Amino acid sequence: MKIIAFAGSNSKNSINKKLATYVSHLFQNATVEVLDLNDFALPVFGVDLEKEIGQPQLAKDFLDKLASADVIVLSLAENNGNYSTAFKNTFDWASRQYKDVFQQKPMLLMATSPGGRGGASVLEIAKNNLPRYGANIQATFSLPSFNENFDVEKNLISNSEFDHPIKEIVRNFSF
């Protein structure tokens, strides 16, 4: 089984990438590839620019990575209650090439933030929006107060109140 994991963030120190990396490695007998949205940096999407430059290869490369997955683990950053610009831009370019961006792959959709809501707003938006673009969301998970509940040095969720539920989600994940 191959897992493609990534954060909906282009931060070099993304807490969502840390969460996606940790959780993706909980799956048994899986090969994990962690993507970095910085490797798919595209100009800001616009229909005029699309007419001028066509379909960028990096958007196709992103779609190809998703196509190679048996499972997608995505942890979204929340910026002003919505997707980060980096995620939305990559998603917009990819959706212009293939509407089912997530290609009906089983997805574990997550979010975390330094605050107590754990990215709840972006998680709700994504749960409602991404299935229209081929996301087969099997489970969701929110980790609030990342800095208090995740040990960056050990690379794990340090609070059993959150670690046990995500391990249970992974254990019962259908694909």
Protein Blocks (a to p, Z undefined) as FASTA:
>chain_A
ZZdddddbfbfklfklmmmmmmmmmpghiacddddfklmcccdddfklmmmnopafklmm
mmmmmmmpmbdcdddddeehiacfklmmmmmmmmmmomklnnopacddddddfbfnlomm
mmmmmmmmmmmnopacfbdcddehkllmpcfklopafbfklmmmmmmmmmmpcZZ
